[in-house]
Amino acid sequence: MHKAGFVNIIGNPNVGKSTLMNAFVGEKLSIITSKAQTTRHRILGIVNGEDFQVILSDTPGIIKPAYQLQASMMDFVKSAFEDADLLIYMVEIGEKELKDESFFNKIINAKIPVLLLLNKIDKSNQEELEEQVQLWAEKVPNAEIIAISALEGFNVKEVFDKIIELLPESPAFYPKDQLTDKPERFFINETIREKILMHYKKEIPYAVEIDTEEFFEEEEIIRVRSIIMVERETQKGIIIGHKGSALKRVGVEARKDLQKFFGKQIHLELYVKVNKNWRSNTSQLKRFGYNK
């Protein structure tokens, strides 16, 4: 008997969805930073066993959109309800509600199995944990609640075993050696964007998009040319930094991570360009893969 299915992970920003997916997959597919809205796309991570294929979907954190990019991000979340065989709703200790009531209604009325994962219990105590379990059991009566720490790995294997148990019988959807549905350039873009999220403050990380224009793979080295898009000239100056120092740091750190990911030497060239108000421009958003 072979099992296979789509397991979609949703929740508010910063709840630990990407950490959990990376723990399941065993690879860093989703970028992880302490800033909200780190995940912008819907990213599939595929875990294969002899008799199962789990297709995990990490979606952007649920927010009320303030501009067109965020509206497109929420479209990825909506699509996660459409093809799921199993829904994982992640909350963290102290959280009391989902930021969007219509998504919450979809969860409590779901016709598929729902696992509610109470994350970051390493930051809690037994009394608070029991209160939270009771609160969520009343709010989402159709869910099975499991307390976890995605960062510390607590109960992660138990959740994965439960996922396999709940999957429908099905042949594999993807080749057994495939790790994700995203191309190489996507991971280059995300790795560079992660470094920008880590090192720049305020609006800068959210005004940035990465476009990898060249990707040439040779036997021993991969040559990459990527453009960092910003919305204004002032942002371009901040990204580059004094005598290019800030941009150099991003390049050095991204190259190290990419060499680990691809298992090859990486030659990375980074440039910064102004692409005015791209976050509100429908054609630009489509170009970057947000609007279908």
C-alpha positions as CSV (number, residue, x, y, z in Angstrom):
1,M,0.0,0.0,0.0
2,H,1.4,3.4,-1.1
3,K,0.2,6.7,0.4
4,A,0.7,10.1,-1.0
5,G,-0.9,13.5,-0.6
6,F,-0.7,17.3,-0.1
7,V,-0.2,18.6,3.4
8,N,-0.7,22.3,3.6
9,I,0.8,24.4,6.5
10,I,-0.9,27.7,7.4
11,G,-0.8,30.2,10.3
12,N,0.0,33.7,11.2
13,P,3.4,35.2,10.4
14,N,6.4,34.2,12.6
15,V,4.7,31.1,13.9
16,G,7.4,28.7,12.7
17,K,5.9,27.2,9.6
18,S,9.2,27.3,7.6
19,T,11.2,25.8,10.5
20,L,8.8,22.9,10.6
21,M,8.8,22.2,6.9
22,N,12.6,22.3,6.7
23,A,12.7,19.9,9.7
24,F,10.4,17.5,7.8
25,V,12.3,17.8,4.5
26,G,15.8,17.8,6.0
27,E,16.8,20.7,3.7
28,K,16.6,24.4,4.0
29,L,13.9,25.1,1.4
30,S,12.0,27.9,3.1
31,I,14.0,30.9,4.4
32,I,13.8,31.6,8.1
33,T,14.2,35.0,9.8
34,S,12.7,36.6,12.8
35,K,10.9,39.2,10.6
36,A,7.3,38.8,9.6
37,Q,6.3,38.0,6.0
38,T,9.5,36.1,5.3
39,T,7.7,33.6,3.1
40,R,6.1,35.2,0.0
41,H,5.4,32.3,-2.2
42,R,3.9,28.9,-1.8
43,I,6.8,26.4,-1.6
44,L,6.5,22.7,-1.9
45,G,8.8,20.3,-0.1
46,I,8.6,16.7,-1.0
47,V,9.5,13.9,1.4
48,N,9.7,10.3,0.0
49,G,9.7,7.0,1.6
50,E,9.4,3.5,0.2
51,D,5.6,3.5,0.7
52,F,4.8,7.2,1.0
53,Q,5.2,10.6,-0.6
54,V,4.4,13.6,1.6
55,I,4.1,16.9,-0.4
56,L,4.4,19.7,2.1
57,S,3.2,23.2,1.3
58,D,4.6,26.2,3.2
59,T,2.5,29.3,2.5
60,P,2.9,33.0,3.5
61,G,1.8,34.0,7.0
62,I,-1.8,35.2,7.1
63,I,-2.1,39.0,7.1
64,K,-4.6,41.6,6.1
65,P,-3.1,42.9,2.8
66,A,-1.9,46.5,2.6
67,Y,-0.8,46.5,-1.0
68,Q,-1.0,44.3,-4.2
69,L,2.0,42.1,-3.3
70,Q,0.4,41.1,0.0
71,A,-2.9,40.4,-1.8
72,S,-1.1,38.1,-4.1
73,M,0.6,36.4,-1.2
74,M,-2.8,35.7,0.4
75,D,-3.9,34.1,-2.9
76,F,-1.2,31.5,-2.3
77,V,-2.8,30.8,1.1
78,K,-6.3,30.5,-0.5
79,S,-5.0,28.0,-3.0
80,A,-3.6,25.9,-0.2
81,F,-7.2,25.0,0.9
82,E,-8.1,23.8,-2.6
83,D,-5.8,20.8,-3.0
84,A,-5.0,19.7,0.6
85,D,-5.5,16.2,1.7
86,L,-4.5,17.3,5.2
87,L,-4.3,20.7,6.8
88,I,-1.8,21.8,9.4
89,Y,-2.8,24.9,11.3
90,M,0.1,26.2,13.3
91,V,-0.3,28.5,16.3
92,E,2.2,29.6,19.0
93,I,1.9,29.8,22.7
94,G,0.0,32.9,23.7
95,E,-1.7,33.3,20.3
96,K,-5.5,33.6,20.5
97,E,-6.8,34.0,16.9
98,L,-6.0,33.9,13.2
99,K,-5.6,37.3,11.6
100,D,-8.3,36.6,9.0
101,E,-11.8,35.4,10.1
102,S,-12.7,33.9,6.7
103,F,-9.6,31.6,6.7
104,F,-10.4,30.6,10.3
105,N,-14.0,29.6,9.2
106,K,-12.5,27.5,6.4
107,I,-10.4,25.6,9.0
108,I,-13.2,24.8,11.4
109,N,-15.4,23.7,8.5
110,A,-12.8,21.7,6.7
111,K,-13.9,18.3,5.4
112,I,-10.3,17.0,5.6
113,P,-8.3,16.1,8.7
114,V,-6.8,19.1,10.6
115,L,-3.8,19.0,12.8
116,L,-3.4,22.0,15.1
117,L,0.2,22.3,16.1
118,L,0.9,24.4,19.2
119,N,4.4,25.6,18.6
120,K,7.2,27.1,20.7
121,I,6.3,25.2,23.8
122,D,10.0,25.4,24.8
123,K,9.0,29.0,25.8
124,S,6.1,27.9,28.0
125,N,5.3,26.1,31.3
126,Q,2.9,23.2,32.0
127,E,0.1,25.4,33.3
128,E,0.1,27.8,30.3
129,L,0.3,24.8,27.9
130,E,-2.7,23.1,29.4
131,E,-4.7,26.4,29.2
132,Q,-3.7,26.9,25.5
133,V,-4.6,23.3,24.6
134,Q,-8.1,23.8,26.2
135,L,-8.6,27.2,24.4
136,W,-7.8,25.7,21.0
137,A,-9.8,22.6,21.6
138,E,-12.8,24.8,22.1
139,K,-12.0,27.1,19.1
140,V,-11.2,24.3,16.6
141,P,-13.1,21.2,17.7
142,N,-12.4,19.4,14.5
143,A,-8.6,19.4,15.0
144,E,-6.2,17.0,16.7
145,I,-3.9,19.2,18.9
146,I,-0.2,18.3,19.2
147,A,2.2,20.5,21.2
148,I,5.6,20.9,19.5
149,S,8.8,22.9,19.3
150,A,9.8,23.0,15.6
151,L,13.1,24.7,16.5
152,E,14.1,22.1,19.2
153,G,12.6,19.2,17.2
154,F,10.2,18.2,20.0
155,N,7.4,16.0,18.7
156,V,8.3,16.7,15.1
157,K,8.8,13.0,14.3
158,E,5.4,12.2,16.0
159,V,3.7,14.8,13.8
160,F,5.3,13.4,10.7
161,D,4.2,9.8,11.7
162,K,0.6,11.2,12.2
163,I,0.7,12.8,8.7
164,I,1.6,9.5,7.1
165,E,-1.1,7.7,9.0
166,L,-3.7,10.3,7.7
167,L,-2.6,10.4,4.1
168,P,-4.9,8.7,1.5
169,E,-3.8,5.7,-0.6
170,S,-2.3,7.1,-3.8
171,P,0.6,6.6,-6.2
172,A,3.4,9.3,-6.0
173,F,2.7,12.7,-7.6
174,Y,6.3,13.6,-8.2
175,P,9.5,11.6,-9.1
176,K,10.9,9.9,-6.0
177,D,14.2,11.8,-6.2
178,Q,12.5,15.3,-6.4
179,L,12.9,17.5,-3.4
180,T,10.7,20.5,-4.4
181,D,8.7,22.0,-7.2
182,K,10.8,25.2,-7.4
183,P,13.7,25.7,-9.9
184,E,17.3,26.4,-8.9
185,R,17.0,30.2,-9.5
186,F,14.2,30.4,-6.9
187,F,16.5,29.2,-4.1
188,I,19.2,31.6,-5.2
189,N,16.7,34.4,-5.0
190,E,15.4,33.3,-1.6
191,T,18.9,32.9,-0.1
192,I,19.9,36.4,-1.2
193,R,16.5,37.8,0.1
194,E,17.1,36.0,3.5
195,K,20.4,37.8,4.0
196,I,18.7,41.2,3.2
197,L,16.0,40.4,5.7
198,M,18.6,39.6,8.3
199,H,20.8,42.7,7.8
200,Y,18.5,45.6,6.8
201,K,15.9,47.3,8.9
202,K,12.4,48.9,8.5
203,E,11.0,48.9,5.0
204,I,14.1,47.9,3.1
205,P,13.6,44.1,3.2
206,Y,9.9,44.4,2.1
207,A,10.7,46.6,-0.8
208,V,13.2,44.1,-2.2
209,E,12.8,41.4,-4.9
210,I,15.5,39.3,-6.4
211,D,15.8,38.4,-10.1
212,T,18.5,35.9,-11.1
213,E,19.3,36.7,-14.7
214,E,22.0,34.2,-15.3
215,F,22.6,30.7,-14.0
216,F,25.4,28.7,-15.7
217,E,26.3,25.3,-14.3
218,E,29.7,24.0,-15.1
219,E,31.4,20.8,-13.9
220,E,33.0,22.4,-10.8
221,I,31.3,25.8,-10.5
222,I,28.0,27.5,-10.9
223,R,28.1,31.1,-12.2
224,V,25.3,33.3,-11.1
225,R,24.3,36.9,-11.8
226,S,21.4,38.3,-9.7
227,I,19.7,41.7,-9.6
228,I,18.4,43.1,-6.3
229,M,15.3,45.2,-7.2
230,V,14.4,48.1,-4.9
231,E,11.6,50.7,-5.2
232,R,13.6,53.9,-4.7
233,E,17.1,55.4,-5.2
234,T,17.5,56.0,-1.5
235,Q,16.9,52.2,-0.9
236,K,19.5,51.4,-3.5
237,G,22.1,53.4,-1.6
238,I,21.3,51.7,1.7
239,I,21.5,48.2,0.1
240,I,25.0,49.0,-1.4
241,G,26.3,50.6,1.8
242,H,29.5,52.6,2.2
243,K,32.0,51.7,-0.6
244,G,29.8,48.6,-1.3
245,S,30.4,47.0,2.1
246,A,26.8,46.1,2.9
247,L,26.2,44.5,-0.5
248,K,29.5,42.6,-0.2
249,R,28.4,41.1,3.1
250,V,25.1,39.9,1.5
251,G,27.0,38.3,-1.3
252,V,29.6,36.6,0.9
253,E,26.9,35.1,3.2
254,A,24.6,34.1,0.3
255,R,27.4,32.4,-1.5
256,K,28.4,30.3,1.5
257,D,24.8,29.0,1.9
258,L,24.4,28.4,-1.8
259,Q,27.6,26.3,-1.9
260,K,26.2,24.1,0.8
261,F,22.8,23.8,-0.9
262,F,24.2,23.0,-4.4
263,G,27.4,21.2,-3.2
264,K,29.5,23.2,-5.7
265,Q,31.6,26.3,-5.9
266,I,29.5,29.4,-6.6
267,H,30.6,32.5,-8.4
268,L,27.9,35.2,-7.4
269,E,27.6,38.6,-9.0
270,L,25.1,41.0,-7.3
271,Y,23.8,44.2,-8.8
272,V,21.1,46.7,-7.4
273,K,18.5,48.3,-9.6
274,V,15.5,50.6,-9.0
275,N,12.2,49.2,-10.1
276,K,9.7,51.9,-9.0
277,N,6.7,50.7,-7.0
278,W,7.0,47.1,-8.2
279,R,5.0,45.9,-5.2
280,S,1.9,47.6,-6.5
281,N,2.5,46.9,-10.2
282,T,0.4,44.0,-11.6
283,S,2.7,43.2,-14.5
284,Q,5.9,43.3,-12.3
285,L,4.2,41.0,-9.8
286,K,3.3,38.6,-12.5
287,R,6.9,38.7,-13.8
288,F,8.1,37.7,-10.3
289,G,5.6,34.9,-10.0
290,Y,3.0,36.4,-7.7
291,N,0.1,36.9,-10.1
292,K,-1.0,33.9,-12.2
